[in-house]
Amino acid sequence: MANHGPRYGLSADVKQKRAATYDTELEGRLKTWIEAVVGIKLNPPFQKALQDGVILCKLINKIRPGTFKKILDAKTPFMKMENINAFLKALPQLGIPHNDCFMTVDLYEGKNMNAVLDTLNALGKRANSLSTFKGPRYEESKTNLPPQKDFDEPGASSKDEGDEFEVEVDFED
C-alpha cells in the first residue's frame, strides 16, 4: 500500500466523512455472506481480508463457476491489483453496471470502502436473483430500503410532473 502521509484540509475532511458514514452493519452482513459462499473465514479488518482479490475471485467463481480459470497467487502488489481488476471485469457479465463498481484503489488502498460495500451489496442482491447460483442467499437489510410509494392512492402516479428533459449531445469537434 502506498504511503501517502497524513491528510490535511479537504482530504482529511473527506476521509473523516467517509469513515463516519461507513456502514458496519452492512459490512457484517457481507462478511457473513462471503464466508458462507466461499467457505473461508475472513480475518478482520475487512479491507485487508479482501485486499489481495483472491477471496473476491473465489466468490465470483462460486456465483458463476468457471469465470476464472486461474486466480493469481497474490504475493506482489501488482498481482493483488490484477485479481481485483479481474473481479471488477467480471461484474458487468453478471449484470452489475460498470458505474456501480468500485475502483481498484478503493479496495487496495482502502480509499473508499463505502464504494466497496456498495458493489458487494449489489453483487449479493444480483446473486440472489440468479437461477444458476445455488449458494447461500444474501440477506438484504430491510431498514436501508427507501419508502415505497403507494400507486393505488388516488392522484398518485409513477411519474412526477416536470421530470421530463431532453439532452442534446454533439460529439463533433
Disulfide bonds with the S-S distance in Angstrom:
none
